Amino acid sequence: MRSVETGEEIQLSQDGEALYDYATLLPSPREMIRQGTTKPMLPVAATWSPDSKKLLTYRIDQRKAGRFHWIQFAPPGGGRPLLYSCAYPLPGEIDLPKAEPLIFDVEKRKQIQVDSESHPMLYYGSPDRIPPYGLCWGEDSQQIYFQLLERGYNALKLRVTDASKGQTRTIVDERAGHPYMSTVDRILPHQNNRTNIFPILNII
């Protein structure tokens, strides 16, 4: 990142690598085809805290994830067919892309690990843009909220994390004997540590 006041460049992480990088969405086939490349330009997936002192983001590990392939037989302008590939889990596969939520304290140049298991990525995109994850800040910048969906859609947890220490606790744990889907696509934290969520819609 770069300071708009001084022009100083600040590097917040040192260990990013291919297929295990920070603040990057899993690219969708539509975006790859639109840009004509398997490595499309994507927006940085990070959210400032309301007090502008911390960044909320994630790191996705897709190194062992299976790849799915699309062929564009008639690309614009003609020529040979184009091959596009991206991480895309199929039923029964064990190695899924997994997102690790984390926080950067920009003032202290410090990375804060969130004490939670990784989010299984069941679709392309990012944990903060795919319902029902919804990584977001509390209004006081002291907490983050997120939902954790278990594979199989049989359990959904709402969790809150101390943004200074990374300590996490579960405040809602919904479970069912069959798959279900949440009716909410964002969680809504409010003052006094109260959080509005919507009930779960069962799918039989």
C-alpha positions as CSV (number, residue, x, y, z in Angstrom):
1,M,0.0,0.0,0.0
2,R,1.0,3.6,-0.5
3,S,0.5,6.7,1.7
4,V,-1.3,9.4,-0.2
5,E,0.3,12.0,2.1
6,T,3.9,11.0,1.9
7,G,4.1,8.6,-1.0
8,E,5.7,6.0,1.4
9,E,5.1,2.4,0.3
10,I,4.3,-0.1,3.0
11,Q,4.6,-3.8,2.5
12,L,2.3,-5.7,4.9
13,S,3.2,-9.3,4.0
14,Q,6.4,-11.1,3.0
15,D,5.3,-14.7,2.3
16,G,2.8,-14.5,-0.5
17,E,3.2,-17.1,-3.3
18,A,1.5,-18.3,-6.4
19,L,-1.8,-20.1,-5.5
20,Y,-1.4,-19.0,-1.9
21,D,-1.7,-15.2,-2.0
22,Y,-3.3,-12.4,-0.1
23,A,-6.4,-10.4,-0.9
24,T,-7.1,-12.1,-4.2
25,L,-10.4,-13.5,-5.5
26,L,-10.7,-16.9,-7.1
27,P,-11.2,-15.8,-10.7
28,S,-14.5,-16.7,-12.4
29,P,-14.5,-18.2,-15.9
30,R,-16.6,-15.3,-17.1
31,E,-14.0,-12.7,-16.0
32,M,-11.2,-14.8,-17.5
33,I,-13.0,-15.0,-20.8
34,R,-13.9,-11.3,-20.7
35,Q,-10.2,-10.4,-20.3
36,G,-8.9,-13.1,-22.5
37,T,-6.5,-14.5,-20.0
38,T,-6.2,-17.1,-17.2
39,K,-4.7,-14.4,-14.9
40,P,-7.2,-11.6,-15.1
41,M,-6.8,-8.3,-13.3
42,L,-8.9,-8.4,-10.2
43,P,-9.7,-5.8,-7.5
44,V,-7.8,-6.0,-4.2
45,A,-10.1,-7.8,-1.7
46,A,-9.5,-5.9,1.5
47,T,-11.8,-3.8,3.7
48,W,-10.7,-0.9,5.9
49,S,-11.9,-0.7,9.4
50,P,-14.3,2.2,10.2
51,D,-11.4,4.0,12.0
52,S,-9.1,3.4,9.0
53,K,-6.4,1.8,11.2
54,K,-6.7,-1.9,10.1
55,L,-7.4,-3.9,7.0
56,L,-9.6,-7.0,6.9
57,T,-8.7,-9.5,4.2
58,Y,-7.9,-13.2,3.7
59,R,-5.4,-15.6,2.1
60,I,-6.6,-18.4,-0.1
61,D,-4.7,-21.6,-0.4
62,Q,-5.5,-23.3,-3.7
63,R,-2.2,-25.2,-4.2
64,K,-3.8,-28.6,-3.9
65,A,-7.2,-27.7,-5.3
66,G,-8.4,-29.4,-8.4
67,R,-8.7,-27.4,-11.6
68,F,-11.7,-27.1,-13.9
69,H,-11.2,-26.3,-17.6
70,W,-13.2,-24.4,-20.1
71,I,-12.5,-24.1,-23.9
72,Q,-13.5,-21.1,-25.9
73,F,-13.8,-22.6,-29.3
74,A,-14.5,-19.4,-31.1
75,P,-12.5,-16.6,-29.4
76,P,-13.1,-13.0,-30.6
77,G,-11.0,-12.3,-33.6
78,G,-10.7,-15.9,-34.6
79,G,-7.7,-18.1,-34.2
80,R,-7.2,-21.3,-32.2
81,P,-9.5,-22.2,-29.3
82,L,-8.4,-20.8,-25.9
83,L,-8.2,-22.9,-22.7
84,Y,-9.1,-21.4,-19.3
85,S,-8.6,-23.1,-16.0
86,C,-9.3,-22.2,-12.4
87,A,-9.8,-23.9,-9.0
88,Y,-13.3,-25.3,-8.9
89,P,-14.3,-28.0,-6.4
90,L,-16.4,-31.0,-7.5
91,P,-18.5,-33.3,-5.3
92,G,-16.3,-35.8,-3.3
93,E,-13.1,-34.0,-3.7
94,I,-11.0,-33.6,-0.5
95,D,-8.6,-30.8,-1.3
96,L,-10.7,-27.6,-1.6
97,P,-9.4,-24.0,-1.9
98,K,-9.4,-22.6,1.7
99,A,-9.6,-19.0,2.8
100,E,-7.9,-17.8,6.0
101,P,-9.3,-14.6,7.3
102,L,-6.7,-12.2,8.8
103,I,-6.3,-8.6,9.9
104,F,-3.4,-6.1,9.2
105,D,-2.8,-3.4,11.8
106,V,-1.4,-0.7,9.4
107,E,-0.2,1.6,12.1
108,K,1.8,-1.1,13.9
109,R,2.8,-2.9,10.6
110,K,1.5,-6.1,12.2
111,Q,-0.4,-9.1,10.9
112,I,-3.1,-10.5,13.3
113,Q,-4.0,-14.1,12.7
114,V,-7.7,-14.9,13.2
115,D,-8.1,-17.9,15.5
116,S,-10.5,-19.9,13.3
117,E,-10.3,-22.8,10.9
118,S,-10.1,-21.9,7.2
119,H,-13.2,-21.3,5.1
120,P,-13.8,-24.0,2.5
121,M,-14.3,-22.2,-0.8
122,L,-17.2,-24.0,-2.5
123,Y,-17.3,-21.6,-5.4
124,Y,-15.1,-19.0,-7.1
125,G,-15.1,-15.4,-5.8
126,S,-14.0,-14.5,-2.3
127,P,-15.2,-15.2,1.3
128,D,-16.5,-11.6,1.6
129,R,-18.5,-11.7,-1.6
130,I,-20.0,-15.2,-1.6
131,P,-23.1,-15.7,0.6
132,P,-23.3,-16.6,3.3
133,Y,-19.8,-15.7,4.4
134,G,-19.9,-11.9,4.7
135,L,-16.6,-10.9,6.4
136,C,-17.3,-7.5,7.8
137,W,-16.3,-5.0,10.5
138,G,-18.2,-4.0,13.5
139,E,-19.1,-0.3,13.8
140,D,-16.5,0.3,16.6
141,S,-13.6,-1.3,14.6
142,Q,-12.9,-3.6,17.6
143,Q,-14.5,-6.7,16.1
144,I,-15.0,-8.5,12.8
145,Y,-17.9,-10.8,12.0
146,F,-18.1,-13.7,9.6
147,Q,-20.1,-16.8,8.9
148,L,-18.6,-20.2,8.4
149,L,-20.5,-22.7,6.2
150,E,-19.6,-26.3,6.5
151,R,-19.3,-28.4,3.3
152,G,-22.6,-30.2,2.7
153,Y,-24.6,-27.1,3.8
154,N,-25.6,-28.8,7.0
155,A,-24.1,-26.4,9.5
156,L,-23.6,-22.6,9.6
157,K,-21.8,-20.7,12.3
158,L,-21.7,-16.9,13.0
159,R,-18.5,-15.9,14.6
160,V,-17.0,-12.7,16.1
161,T,-13.3,-12.0,16.4
162,D,-11.4,-9.5,18.6
163,A,-9.6,-7.3,15.9
164,S,-6.6,-6.6,18.2
165,K,-5.9,-10.2,19.4
166,G,-7.5,-12.4,16.8
167,Q,-9.4,-14.3,19.5
168,T,-12.6,-15.8,18.0
169,R,-15.8,-17.2,19.5
170,T,-19.0,-18.6,18.0
171,I,-22.2,-16.7,18.8
172,V,-24.6,-18.7,16.6
173,D,-24.4,-22.3,15.6
174,E,-27.2,-23.6,13.3
175,R,-27.3,-27.3,12.4
176,A,-29.7,-29.5,10.5
177,G,-30.1,-33.1,9.4
178,H,-30.3,-32.1,5.8
179,P,-28.9,-29.4,3.5
180,Y,-30.1,-25.9,4.0
181,M,-29.3,-22.4,2.7
182,S,-29.2,-19.1,4.6
183,T,-31.6,-16.3,3.6
184,V,-29.0,-13.7,4.4
185,D,-26.1,-12.7,2.2
186,R,-24.6,-10.2,4.6
187,I,-24.4,-10.1,8.4
188,L,-25.3,-6.8,9.9
189,P,-23.3,-5.8,13.1
190,H,-24.7,-2.9,15.1
191,Q,-23.9,-0.9,18.2
192,N,-23.6,-2.5,21.7
193,N,-22.2,-5.7,20.1
194,R,-25.6,-6.7,18.8
195,T,-25.9,-8.4,15.4
196,N,-28.9,-8.8,13.2
197,I,-29.1,-12.1,11.3
198,F,-31.9,-13.7,9.4
199,P,-33.3,-17.1,10.1
200,I,-32.3,-20.1,8.0
201,L,-34.4,-21.2,5.1
202,N,-34.6,-25.0,5.0
203,I,-34.4,-26.8,1.7
204,I,-35.9,-30.3,1.7
